């Protein structure tokens, strides 16, 4: 064997192979869990054997080449992680964009409902004020929310 005398590649601050494997493991466990079913899912997604899938979930090794591509195809979180590693964080998967759009739509619908409720309450309050002024009586809604009571206006 010849001794290694060449220069080392400069450290670009990127993840090392051990942190890569660990980060992939965290992502896969958070998405699939750490059960036997998780191993089976990884095997089905990638065609890898069970020992390989277990190594990915434990963080001993990370997926390479074709297996990584298969994981990216099946897991949006792995796909986004690889984009971040390649310093391309601006790209998001279509599914994630759809989730954000749906979340924003739900929020907009809730805001519309709140605004409509406030407008209805304002109209009811205005109508009650108008009725009070026209009749000379104060109309109050009882705390139970049920009946209206008449109270003669003092003064």
C-alpha positions in Angstrom: 0.0 0.0 0.0 1.1 3.5 -0.8 0.8 6.2 1.9 -1.6 9.0 1.3 0.4 12.1 0.5 -2.0 14.1 -1.6 -3.8 17.3 -0.5 -7.1 17.2 1.1 -10.1 18.9 -0.4 -11.0 22.1 1.4 -13.8 22.0 3.9 -16.8 23.9 2.4 -18.8 23.8 5.6 -21.2 21.3 4.1 -22.4 18.2 5.8 -20.0 15.3 6.3 -21.1 11.8 5.5 -21.9 11.0 9.1 -24.1 14.1 9.5 -25.7 13.4 6.1 -26.7 9.9 7.2 -27.9 11.2 10.6 -30.0 14.0 9.0 -31.6 11.6 6.5 -32.3 9.2 9.4 -34.1 11.9 11.3 -36.2 12.9 8.3 -37.1 9.3 7.5 -38.0 8.5 11.1 -40.1 11.6 11.4 -42.0 10.7 8.3 -42.2 6.9 8.6 -41.6 6.2 12.2 -39.1 3.6 13.4 -41.2 0.5 13.1 -40.9 -2.6 11.0 -43.4 -1.0 8.7 -41.0 1.9 8.1 -38.4 -0.6 6.8 -40.9 -2.2 4.5 -42.0 1.2 3.2 -38.4 2.1 2.4 -37.8 -1.2 0.7 -40.9 -0.7 -1.4 -39.9 2.8 -2.3 -36.3 2.1 -3.3 -35.9 -1.6 -3.9 -33.2 -1.8 -1.2 -32.9 -4.8 1.1 -34.0 -4.7 4.7 -30.5 -4.3 6.2 -29.9 -1.2 4.0 -33.3 0.3 5.1 -32.4 -0.3 8.7 -29.1 1.3 8.3 -30.7 4.4 6.8 -33.2 4.7 9.7 -30.5 4.2 12.3 -28.2 6.8 10.6 -25.3 4.3 10.1 -25.4 5.0 6.4 -27.2 7.3 4.1 -28.8 6.4 0.8 -26.7 6.9 -2.3 -27.3 7.3 -6.1 -30.4 5.6 -7.4 -31.8 4.9 -3.9 -31.5 8.6 -3.0 -33.4 9.5 -6.2 -36.1 7.0 -5.4 -36.4 8.5 -1.9 -36.6 12.0 -3.3 -39.4 10.8 -5.7 -41.4 9.3 -2.8 -40.7 11.8 0.0 -41.1 15.5 -0.2 -39.2 16.0 3.0 -36.1 14.1 1.6 -36.5 16.1 -1.7 -36.5 19.4 0.1 -33.6 18.3 2.3 -31.5 17.5 -0.8 -32.4 20.8 -2.3 -31.2 22.6 0.8 -28.0 20.6 0.8 -27.3 21.7 -2.8 -27.9 25.3 -1.7 -31.2 25.5 -3.7 -33.7 26.2 -1.0 -35.9 28.4 -3.1 -37.5 25.4 -4.8 -40.4 23.8 -3.1 -42.2 20.6 -4.1 -45.6 21.1 -5.7 -47.3 19.2 -2.9 -45.8 21.6 -0.3 -47.0 24.6 -2.4 -50.4 23.1 -2.6 -50.5 22.6 1.2 -49.5 26.2 1.8 -52.1 27.4 -0.7 -54.8 25.3 1.1 -53.7 26.6 4.5 -54.0 30.2 3.2 -57.4 29.5 1.8 -58.7 28.1 5.1 -57.3 31.2 6.9 -58.9 33.6 4.4 -62.3 31.8 4.8 -62.0 32.0 8.6 -61.2 35.7 8.4 -64.2 36.3 6.1 -66.5 34.5 8.6 -65.2 36.7 11.4 -65.7 39.9 9.4 -69.2 38.9 8.4 -70.1 38.1 12.0 -68.7 41.4 13.2 -70.7 43.2 10.4 -73.9 41.4 11.5 -73.4 42.3 15.1 -72.8 45.9 14.1 -76.1 46.0 12.1 -77.9 44.4 15.1 -76.4 47.0 17.5 -77.3 49.8 15.1 -80.9 48.5 14.7 -81.3 48.3 18.5 -80.0 51.8 19.0 -82.4 53.1 16.4 -85.3 51.2 18.0 -84.3 52.6 21.4 -84.2 56.1 20.1 -87.6 55.8 18.3 -89.4 54.2 21.2 -87.9 55.8 24.2 -87.1 52.5 25.8 -83.8 50.6 26.3 -83.9 47.1 24.8 -81.4 44.8 26.4 -80.6 41.2 25.6 -80.5 39.1 28.8 -77.2 37.5 29.7 -78.6 34.1 28.9 -78.9 35.3 25.3 -82.6 34.5 25.2 -85.3 37.1 25.7 -85.3 40.9 25.4 -86.3 42.9 28.4 -87.8 46.4 28.4 -86.4 48.9 30.8 -88.0 52.3 31.0 -85.6 55.0 30.1 -84.6 57.1 33.1 -84.4 60.8 32.7 
